[in-house]
Amino acid sequence: MSGTRIRQLVFASHNHGDIDKLKSVLGLGPAFVDKGVGEFGLTNGVFALGDQFLEVVVPVEDNTAAGRFLDRGDGKGGYMIIFQTEDLAAVRGRADALHLRRVWNIDLPDIAASHLHPADMGAAIVSIDEPHPEGAWRWGGPDWQDHSRPGHIAGVTVAATQPEVLAEKWAGVLGVRFHETGPAYEVELSVGQIKIIPGETDRLTNFHLAVPDPDGVLTRAARSGLPMHDDRAFQLMGVCVTVSAH
């Protein structure tokens, strides 16, 4: 699927049990544990939703970036968003031209990626990744297609103290357009939507998911004791998760 799109959303939690909670509430398949995140002092669980992914990272060492994020914001807001691009070299060039720090880079035969500093980007760690071939995804594990469940990531809502500034920055580095919709701004992707709304702080507030049985998801969320919202959503790991029909 060509163009720039969301490929993976990342929650952070101090509670390892939240990995199983996400799995059970959404009815996801087995989690892939990526030992590579140990480089960042983390363990994790990655779930395939269609050909996109949801991840939970859990600090297992002191003084990790994810741990500081959780302590700083009381766990409010999503931790990371990973975009897929067709031309990472161009993205890196735009990021460098905008003086956006790249805090991690990797170039492997099957994927290349760069993480952009959240203090520069605002709201979250932003990763831009270019897999080879286009449909591959190393971070999902070697058998992710066998474990995937139907659904997709419909979009993300981002709160920002300066929505237009953040929209212009994100669109600029991704090489896409953005437009104003009332007090909010939308970053135009090939699939999915980034909506940026006014807020008291910069953070990822909502993950919008499309699933085959949203009523079942909401029922399981309520039974799990998660805070529920009127707009067909529940609160988990500091993120408002909205579900609609796939």
N, C-alpha and C positions, 0 to 999 in steps of 0.2 A: 504494500500500500504506500504509494509515493507521497511526497510532501512532508511537512513538519507536523508532528502529532505527539500527543501524550502517549508514552509507552508504559510508564510505571509510576505509581504513587507510593510514598513511604510514610508510615506512621513511626513514631518513637514511643517507647514505654520503658519504665523501670520494671514492669511486671511481665515476666516471661509467659505467664498464663494468658496474656492478651493475644498471643499468637493463636492459641487454640480457640479463644473466644471469637476472634475474627473469622476463623474457619467455620465454626459451628453456626454462627449467626447468618453468615452469607451462604452457607452450604457449599463451601469450596472443597477442592480436592486436596491431596497430600501437600504438605509444605516442603519446599526445597530449602535446605540449610546450606548457605554459601559460606564455606570456610574462609573464603577470601576476605570477608568483612572483619575477620580477626585482626587484620592490619590496622583497623580503626578502633580496636578495643571493643568489638561488638559480636553478638550472635544475632541470628535473624531467622525469619521464616518468609518464604516467597511463594505466592499463590498465583496461578494463571487464571485469568478471567478472559475468555476468548483468546486473543493473541496479545493481550495486555496483562499487567501484573500489579498486584498489591503486595507490599512488603511491610513487615514489622521488624524494626531493629531494637535490640535491647543491649544497653551497656553492660559489659562484664568486667571492665577495668575502670579505675578512677581517672578522672580528668579527660574524658572523651568529649568530642564535639557534640555527640548526641546527648550525653549526660548533662553537659552545660546548657544545652537547649532546654532540656526538661526542667532543670533547676531554675533557669532564668524565667521561664514562662509558665511554671506550674503545669507543664505538659499540655499547654493550650496551643492547638494548631498543628497542622501537618508538618513533617520534618523535611521532606524532600520531594521534588518533582523531576522526573526524568523524561526529556523529550527525545524523540527520534528525528534525525535529520538525514538528508541525502548528501550533505556536503559539510562535514565537520571542519575541514580546513578553512572554509569561508566563515563559519561561525567563530572559530578561534581568532581569525583575523579581525572580525568585527568586535569581539570581546576585548582584544588587545587595544584596538583603536579607541574604544570607549573607556579604557583604563579599568576594566573589570578583571580582578585578579582570578587567575586559574589556580585553585588550591590542590588539584589532583589531575593528572593526565595519564592515560594509558593508551597504548597502540598495539593491539594484538591482531593476528590474522583474521579473526572472526568478528572483532568489534574494536572500535576506538571511542574514547570518551574523555570529557573534561568536566570537572566540577567547578562551578563559579562561586566565589565567596558570597555568603548570604548577606554580609554587611554591605557589599557592593550592589548586589542584585535586589535586596529587600525581600522580606517575607519568608524565604526558605533557601536551602541549598538548591541550586538549579544545575542539573547535569544535562549535557547534550551528548547524545550517543549516535554512532553510525555503525550499525551491524552489517556483516557480510556473511551470507546473502541478506537481502533486505528483511526477510521474514524471520531471520534467526534472532536469538536473544540469549546470550551466554548466562546472564544474571538469573534467568528462570530455571536453570538446571538442564541437564542433558535430555531429560524425558518430559519436558514441560507440556508438550503437545498431548501426551497420553494422560496427563493429570488435569488438563484444563477443564473448566466448567463454562457453560454458555453465559454470555454477558459481555459487557464492554464498559469502559470508562467514558462517561458522557461529557464530563467537564470538571472544572475546579473553580471555586470562588476564592478570591484573594482579597483580603482587606488591606488597605494602604492609607497612610496619613496623607499621601499625595498621589491619588489614583492615576492622574494623567502622566505624571513623571514616571511611575512604575510601569504603566502600560507602554509608554514610549521606549523605555529601557529594555523591557522584555521583548517587545516586537522588534526593536532594533537589533538586538543580538541574535534573535532567531531568524531575522530576515523576512519577516511577515508584516502584514498591515494591522492596524488597530483603528477602532472607531468609537465615538462617544455614543452612549445610550442613556440619556438622562444624566443622573449624577454618577453613573458607572461607565466603565470602558470595557470593550471586548477585544481581545487579541485573537485574530483570525487564524485558525489552524486548518489543515486539510481535513482533519477529523477531530471532533470534540471542540470544546470552548473553554477559554480562560476569561472569566468575568472578574473585573477588578472594581471593588466597591470602596466607598469611604469608610475608614475605620480609625480607631484610636491608636492602633499599632499595626505594623506590617506583619501579616501572617496568613497562612493557608487556613481558611475557616471551614470550607465545605468540599467534600469529595462527592461528586454526583455519579452514581453507578446505575447501569441498566442491567436488570437481572430477569430471569424467566418468571419468578414467583415473588414479586415484591411484597405481597401480603404475608407470605410465609416468612420472609426475612424480618418484617416488622413484628410479627408474632413472636418469633424466636428472640428478637432483641428485647421485647418487653418482658418475656419470661426470664431472660438473663439478668433482669434488673437494670438495664441500661436506661438512662434518661431519654424520654421520647419527646418528639416535637410534632406540632400540628401539621407540618408540611411534609408528611410521609418520610420522616427522618428520625435518626437516633444519634446519640452522642457516644463516641468511642475514642478513647485515647486523645481527648481534646479536640476531636474533629467531628463536625456535624456531617453524618453520612446520609445522603438523600438517595432513595431508591425509586426507580420507575421501571416500567415494563420494557423488557428487551425485545 
